[in-house]
């Protein structure tokens, strides 16, 4: 994925979410925003994972088509590196109607990542979440138990 020039660039300053940068110095790449729009509007992806490249930019890491499952998504998460992700999670609401919700996942496996990695992802999370306009639900996952689908679906119902 390559970043593209922002169409909203005026006077050398971009005022859109693709330029959001936190105190960590990490910014959200424009191509990352394109995939956000795709999963949110076209609804043709099950998930998009994001990583921080060169301690400076949040870029797309992996995508999964709509046919993939939650377990497929979890299988794409590295055991020893943090990731951000957007996942379209199917669930049934309180009336039993089939629904889905786009959820922000912050994966930071305890005991398998360096303190530097954890701090970089934690201090850059706000930049990523601020760019994802309209995403209300978040999952903070530090181990596989935190990624249990039934528990997440229960939170979506409530």
C-alpha positions in Angstrom: 0.0 0.0 0.0 1.3 3.4 -0.9 0.2 6.7 0.5 -1.5 9.1 -1.9 -1.5 12.8 -1.9 -4.4 14.1 0.0 -7.0 16.0 -2.1 -7.7 18.3 0.9 -4.2 19.6 1.0 -4.3 23.4 1.4 -1.4 25.7 2.2 0.8 22.6 2.6 -1.4 21.3 5.5 -3.7 18.4 5.3 -6.7 18.6 7.6 -8.2 15.2 7.1 -7.7 12.0 9.2 -5.0 10.6 7.0 -2.6 13.1 8.5 -3.4 12.5 12.1 -0.2 12.2 14.2 0.1 11.6 17.9 2.9 12.6 20.2 4.6 9.3 19.3 5.2 10.8 15.8 3.2 8.0 14.2 0.7 9.0 11.5 -2.1 7.2 9.7 -1.3 6.4 6.1 -3.8 7.5 3.4 -4.0 4.0 2.1 -5.1 2.8 5.5 -8.0 5.2 5.3 -9.0 3.8 1.9 -9.3 0.3 3.4 -11.3 1.7 6.3 -13.7 3.3 3.8 -13.9 0.0 1.9 -14.7 -2.2 5.0 -17.2 0.4 6.3 -19.0 1.4 3.1 -18.6 -1.5 0.7 -18.8 -4.1 3.4 -16.8 -6.6 1.3 -14.1 -7.3 3.9 -14.3 -9.2 7.2 -11.2 -7.6 8.6 -8.3 -5.3 8.1 -5.2 -5.4 10.3 -2.8 -2.6 10.6 0.8 -2.3 11.9 3.2 0.5 12.6 5.9 0.6 10.0 9.3 2.1 10.8 7.9 3.6 14.0 6.4 6.4 11.9 3.3 5.3 10.0 0.2 3.1 10.5 -0.2 1.0 7.4 -2.5 -1.9 6.4 -1.0 -5.3 7.1 -3.6 -7.8 6.0 -7.2 -8.0 4.8 -9.7 -10.8 4.9 -12.6 -11.2 2.5 -16.2 -11.3 3.9 -16.1 -15.1 3.6 -13.5 -15.4 6.3 -14.5 -15.9 10.0 -13.5 -14.5 13.3 -11.2 -17.5 13.8 -9.5 -16.7 10.4 -8.9 -13.1 11.7 -7.4 -14.3 15.0 -5.2 -16.6 13.0 -3.7 -13.6 11.2 -2.6 -11.9 14.4 1.1 -12.3 15.2 1.9 -13.9 18.5 4.7 -11.5 19.2 3.7 -8.2 17.8 0.9 -5.7 18.5 -1.6 -4.8 15.8 -4.7 -2.7 15.3 -7.6 -4.1 13.4 -11.1 -3.4 12.2 -13.3 -6.4 12.2 -16.9 -6.7 11.0 -18.4 -9.0 13.7 -21.7 -10.8 13.1 -24.0 -11.2 16.1 -27.7 -11.4 17.1 -29.3 -8.5 18.9 -31.5 -8.8 21.9 -34.5 -9.5 19.6 -32.7 -12.3 17.8 -32.1 -10.3 14.6 -28.9 -10.9 12.7 -26.6 -7.8 12.8 -23.0 -6.9 12.3 -20.9 -4.2 13.8 -17.5 -2.8 12.8 -15.2 -3.1 15.9 -11.7 -1.6 16.5 -9.4 -4.2 18.0 -6.1 -3.4 19.7 -4.0 -6.5 19.9 -1.0 -6.3 22.3 0.0 -9.8 23.5 1.3 -9.7 27.0 4.7 -11.2 27.6 5.5 -11.6 24.0 6.1 -8.0 22.9 8.8 -5.5 24.0 7.9 -2.6 26.3 8.9 -0.3 23.4 6.4 -2.0 21.0 3.6 -1.8 23.6 4.3 1.9 24.4 4.4 2.8 20.7 1.1 1.2 19.9 -0.5 2.5 23.1 0.6 6.1 22.4 -0.5 5.9 18.7 -3.9 4.3 19.3 -5.7 7.6 19.6 -4.4 8.7 16.1 -5.8 5.5 14.6 -9.1 5.7 16.5 -9.6 9.4 15.6 -9.2 8.5 11.9 -11.8 5.8 12.1 -14.9 8.1 12.3 -18.0 6.2 13.4 -16.4 3.2 15.1 -17.9 3.1 18.5 -16.9 -0.3 19.9 -13.4 -1.3 20.9 -11.8 -4.5 22.1 -8.4 -4.4 24.0 -6.9 -7.9 23.7 -3.8 -9.0 25.5 -4.2 -12.7 25.2 -6.4 -15.3 23.4 -9.0 -15.3 26.1 -9.7 -11.6 25.4 -10.4 -12.6 21.8 -13.2 -15.1 22.7 -15.9 -14.3 20.1 -18.9 -15.2 22.4 -17.8 -12.6 25.0 -17.3 -9.9 22.3 -20.7 -10.7 20.7 -22.3 -10.4 24.2 -20.9 -6.9 24.6 -22.3 -5.9 21.2 -25.8 -7.1 22.2 -25.7 -5.0 25.4 
